[in-house]
Amino acid sequence: MTKDIFAPADILLPGGVPMETWSVIACDQFSSERDYWERVREKVGDAPSTLKIIIPETYLETMDEEAELRKIHSAMDDYINRGLLRSVEDSFIYVERTQSDGKMRRGLVGAVDLEEYDFSGLDSAIRASEGTVLERLPARIRVRRAAKLEAPHIITFIDDKDKAVIEPLSDKADKLPLLYDFDLMEGGGHIKGMRVSGDNAAGVMEEMRKLREKNGLLMVVGDGNHSLAAAKTYWDTLKQGLSEAARETHPARRALVEVNNVYDPAISFEAIHRVVFNIEPAELSKAVREALPRGDDYKLRLVSRGSSDEIGVCANCIGDMLTALQAFFDGYAAGAGCVIDYIHDTEAALHLAEQEHCLGLLLPSMDKSELFAAVSAGGVFPKKSFSVGQARDKRYYLECRAITDKK
């Protein structure tokens, strides 16, 4: 196994199935809009789909977890035994994602070394961008523990101002073998993937090595922080029972991700709004106003049924504002008996805030130039600080990879 932090992998793709129903959006999207996932279920029907190897978070509170895990692992076994998945060996996949706004986002799918990743903010080549909520890891770890496959919705960023890693592949795209090219369901735009192998893959790894030498910090996790943290936690447990040689080659040591350049013009960092349920909006609004330092640095919009207001917040950076807001909610929620949901879509947040006994807090977007500076300085943003793009532009599950040792 190569020692490169980001490397080609044996990537599995479905053959002979409709890609539009195979590929579904990340499980943590539309968590308060179950009708979205019900439409997806109806569209998928009995067809093979990544829907059947994930647990959409909208169902977490009502599902029978053990039963769902059995279904997931059975579906994985079924896809493998039927020969549904074909291997694209020792390759990256260069991805062109046409977003809902018409812009094209360029990415590269490959495998990261979990030995080089730390989600606690320590000095490592790959770091989390936001605080990890440890309570969210066990369910993900249980899925991974008995799983034979992984399907990623993880997006990591590189700080590549010279655009030397991913962007050169755009000029070669017409000559790269086409792997998939289709419209994503539910307004998710279009996706096209091409194989990157041989000399092209070697060129990517060489540029990544240069980037590591130049920056030290190689990657920051933008989306899927908790999924990558679960993979890391599981690997740290699994490796204890392995020999040194087995640790070097075991497939669970790596995790499949999509890498994006933070300077890609198509990438925007969107706010993740807060909607609070089971409260009196006026009381919560008053408490928020009293808790946050007032000023003109950032604007926070408070929305409830028939009411909309904006307050100014004083903060050195948006991370400080988000930290202050999260600290307030950590104390407030414990005594108020309320429920807080994190909503990626502005229209969805406004719609939910119109319900009785709800308050929506619409946050400003983060300047993406703040990301690497903050993480390099040893900090992490509070949980659910920002979202990469709009909700429908999030990563869809598509590629898979085997994570069990065949020996």
LOGURO-849635 format. One record per residue (C-alpha): x, y, z. Coordinates in steps of 0.2 Angstrom, whole numbers, padded with zeros to 4 digits, always signed. Example, Ala and Ser with C-alpha at 12.3 -4.5 7.8 and 13.67 -1.06 7.14 Angstrom:
+0062-0022+0039
+0068-0005+0036
END
This chain:
+0000+0000+0000
+0007+0017-0005
+0011+0029+0010
+0004+0044+0001
-0009+0053+0012
-0021+0054-0003
-0020+0039-0015
-0028+0030-0029
-0040+0016-0024
-0049+0001-0031
-0066+0010-0033
-0082+0001-0036
-0096+0007-0047
-0112-0001-0052
-0115-0009-0068
-0131-0012-0077
-0142-0002-0066
-0150+0016-0068
-0138+0028-0060
-0151+0041-0057
-0159+0029-0044
-0143+0022-0038
-0136+0039-0032
-0144+0048-0017
-0139+0063-0007
-0130+0063+0009
-0139+0056+0024
-0138+0072+0034
-0148+0082+0022
-0166+0087+0023
-0167+0079+0040
-0182+0089+0045
-0191+0086+0028
-0196+0068+0028
-0206+0071+0013
-0190+0073+0003
-0184+0056+0008
-0201+0048+0005
-0200+0054-0013
-0183+0047-0014
-0189+0030-0008
-0204+0030-0020
-0192+0034-0035
-0180+0020-0030
-0193+0007-0027
-0185-0010-0028
-0170-0005-0038
-0152-0007-0032
-0147+0010-0023
-0136+0018-0011
-0152+0022-0002
-0152+0004+0005
-0134+0005+0012
-0137+0021+0022
-0148+0028+0036
-0156+0045+0032
-0155+0055+0048
-0173+0060+0047
-0177+0042+0052
-0165+0041+0067
-0177+0045+0080
-0190+0032+0075
-0181+0018+0067
-0176+0001+0074
-0158+0002+0072
-0153-0016+0073
-0166-0020+0060
-0159-0006+0049
-0142-0012+0051
-0146-0029+0046
-0155-0022+0030
-0140-0012+0026
-0127-0026+0028
-0139-0038+0018
-0140-0026+0004
-0121-0024+0003
-0119-0043+0003
-0132-0044-0011
-0124-0031-0022
-0107-0040-0020
-0114-0058-0023
-0123-0053-0038
-0108-0045-0046
-0117-0028-0047
-0101-0018-0043
-0087-0017-0055
-0069-0012-0049
-0060+0003-0057
-0043-0002-0050
-0029+0009-0043
-0037+0025-0049
-0044+0042-0044
-0060+0048-0052
-0060+0066-0058
-0078+0073-0055
-0086+0087-0064
-0102+0092-0054
-0114+0104-0062
-0123+0112-0047
-0141+0118-0046
-0134+0136-0050
-0126+0130-0066
-0108+0132-0060
-0096+0117-0062
-0087+0111-0047
-0072+0100-0050
-0066+0086-0038
-0056+0071-0036
-0061+0055-0028
-0048+0044-0019
-0043+0037-0003
-0035+0046+0012
-0024+0038+0025
-0033+0038+0042
-0017+0038+0051
-0014+0056+0045
-0031+0062+0051
-0036+0069+0068
-0053+0076+0072
-0048+0084+0089
-0038+0098+0082
-0021+0092+0084
-0006+0093+0073
-0010+0082+0058
-0010+0083+0039
-0029+0081+0038
-0040+0090+0051
-0058+0092+0055
-0066+0109+0051
-0079+0108+0065
-0081+0102+0082
-0085+0083+0083
-0101+0078+0093
-0095+0062+0100
-0113+0056+0103
-0116+0056+0084
-0102+0043+0081
-0108+0027+0089
-0122+0024+0076
-0110+0027+0061
-0097+0016+0069
-0109+0002+0071
-0114+0003+0052
-0095+0003+0047
-0090-0011+0059
-0100-0025+0050
-0100-0017+0033
-0091-0024+0018
-0092-0007+0008
-0091+0011+0011
-0099+0024+0001
-0093+0042+0004
-0102+0059+0005
-0086+0066+0013
-0078+0082+0005
-0061+0088+0010
-0052+0104+0004
-0035+0108-0001
-0027+0125-0001
-0021+0125-0019
-0019+0143-0024
-0009+0138-0039
-0022+0126-0045
-0010+0112-0048
-0018+0097-0042
-0036+0095-0049
-0038+0109-0062
-0025+0102-0074
-0036+0087-0076
-0050+0098-0083
-0039+0101-0099
-0037+0082-0101
-0055+0077-0097
-0060+0073-0115
-0046+0060-0116
-0049+0052-0099
-0060+0036-0099
-0078+0041-0095
-0086+0031-0080
-0102+0039-0077
-0112+0054-0084
-0130+0057-0078
-0143+0069-0069
-0144+0068-0051
-0162+0066-0043
-0172+0079-0034
-0164+0094-0043
-0146+0089-0038
-0139+0094-0055
-0128+0084-0066
-0112+0073-0062
-0099+0066-0073
-0084+0055-0068
-0068+0050-0077
-0054+0038-0073
-0037+0045-0068
-0024+0032-0068
-0006+0028-0073
+0004+0044-0076
-0010+0055-0073
-0013+0048-0056
+0006+0049-0052
+0006+0067-0057
-0008+0071-0045
+0001+0062-0031
+0017+0072-0035
+0008+0088-0034
-0001+0083-0017
+0016+0080-0010
+0022+0097-0015
+0007+0104-0007
+0010+0095+0009
+0028+0101+0009
+0023+0119+0006
+0008+0120+0018
+0010+0107+0031
-0008+0105+0033
-0014+0096+0018
-0033+0094+0020
-0047+0101+0030
-0064+0091+0030
-0078+0102+0024
-0092+0089+0023
-0094+0073+0032
-0084+0077+0047
-0093+0064+0058
-0093+0050+0045
-0074+0052+0043
-0072+0053+0062
-0082+0037+0064
-0070+0029+0051
-0055+0035+0061
-0062+0029+0077
-0066+0012+0070
-0049+0010+0062
-0040+0015+0079
-0050+0001+0087
-0047-0012+0073
-0029-0010+0071
-0025-0015+0089
-0028-0033+0084
-0017-0032+0069
+0001-0035+0066
+0012-0021+0059
+0012-0028+0042
-0007-0030+0042
-0009-0012+0048
+0000-0006+0032
-0012-0015+0020
-0029-0017+0028
-0042-0007+0018
-0050+0000+0033
-0035+0011+0036
-0041+0022+0022
-0057+0031+0018
-0064+0036+0001
-0067+0055+0000
-0069+0068-0013
-0056+0082-0013
-0060+0100-0019
-0049+0115-0021
-0055+0128-0009
-0052+0141-0022
-0063+0133-0035
-0075+0147-0040
-0090+0136-0040
-0087+0132-0021
-0097+0143-0009
-0098+0141+0010
-0116+0143+0015
-0123+0146+0032
-0131+0132+0042
-0146+0140+0050
-0154+0135+0067
-0172+0131+0069
-0178+0129+0087
-0194+0119+0091
-0205+0119+0106
-0202+0136+0113
-0210+0153+0114
-0202+0163+0100
-0202+0180+0109
-0194+0173+0125
-0180+0164+0115
-0177+0179+0104
-0175+0190+0120
-0163+0178+0127
-0152+0177+0111
-0151+0196+0111
-0146+0197+0129
-0133+0183+0127
-0123+0189+0111
-0112+0204+0111
-0120+0217+0101
-0111+0226+0086
-0110+0228+0068
-0098+0214+0063
-0111+0201+0058
-0130+0200+0056
-0141+0187+0063
-0159+0186+0057
-0173+0180+0070
-0189+0173+0061
-0205+0166+0068
-0223+0166+0063
-0227+0183+0058
-0211+0191+0064
-0194+0194+0056
-0180+0205+0064
-0161+0207+0062
-0148+0210+0076
-0130+0215+0074
-0117+0204+0083
-0099+0210+0088
-0086+0197+0084
-0068+0196+0078
-0072+0183+0065
-0087+0172+0061
-0080+0158+0071
-0081+0168+0087
-0099+0173+0083
-0104+0155+0080
-0094+0149+0096
-0104+0162+0106
-0121+0156+0099
-0117+0138+0101
-0111+0141+0119
-0128+0150+0122
-0138+0135+0115
-0128+0122+0124
-0134+0130+0141
-0151+0135+0135
-0157+0119+0127
-0153+0109+0143
-0165+0118+0153
-0178+0123+0141
-0183+0106+0134
-0182+0113+0116
-0176+0104+0100
-0164+0112+0089
-0161+0107+0071
-0148+0113+0059
-0155+0117+0042
-0144+0119+0026
-0157+0128+0015
-0163+0146+0018
-0180+0143+0011
-0182+0127+0021
-0177+0136+0037
-0190+0150+0034
-0203+0137+0031
-0200+0128+0047
-0199+0144+0057
-0217+0148+0052
-0223+0133+0063
-0231+0137+0080
-0218+0138+0094
-0203+0139+0083
-0189+0152+0080
-0177+0152+0066
-0160+0159+0067
-0153+0163+0050
-0135+0165+0050
-0123+0174+0038
-0112+0165+0026
-0093+0162+0030
-0079+0169+0019
-0070+0153+0013
-0053+0162+0015
-0056+0160+0034
-0056+0141+0033
-0037+0136+0032
-0031+0151+0042
-0042+0146+0057
-0039+0127+0056
-0020+0130+0053
-0020+0140+0069
-0026+0125+0079
-0044+0130+0079
-0060+0121+0074
-0077+0129+0071
-0092+0124+0081
-0103+0110+0075
-0113+0114+0060
-0104+0131+0057
-0105+0131+0038
-0111+0121+0023
-0102+0118+0007
-0114+0125-0006
-0133+0123-0006
-0142+0108+0001
-0146+0100-0016
-0128+0103-0021
-0121+0092-0007
-0112+0076-0012
-0122+0061-0018
-0117+0043-0013
-0111+0035-0029
-0094+0027-0028
-0090+0012-0016
-0075+0004-0009
-0072-0013+0000
-0066-0010+0018
-0064-0028+0024
-0048-0038+0022
-0051-0053+0009
-0036-0063+0016
END
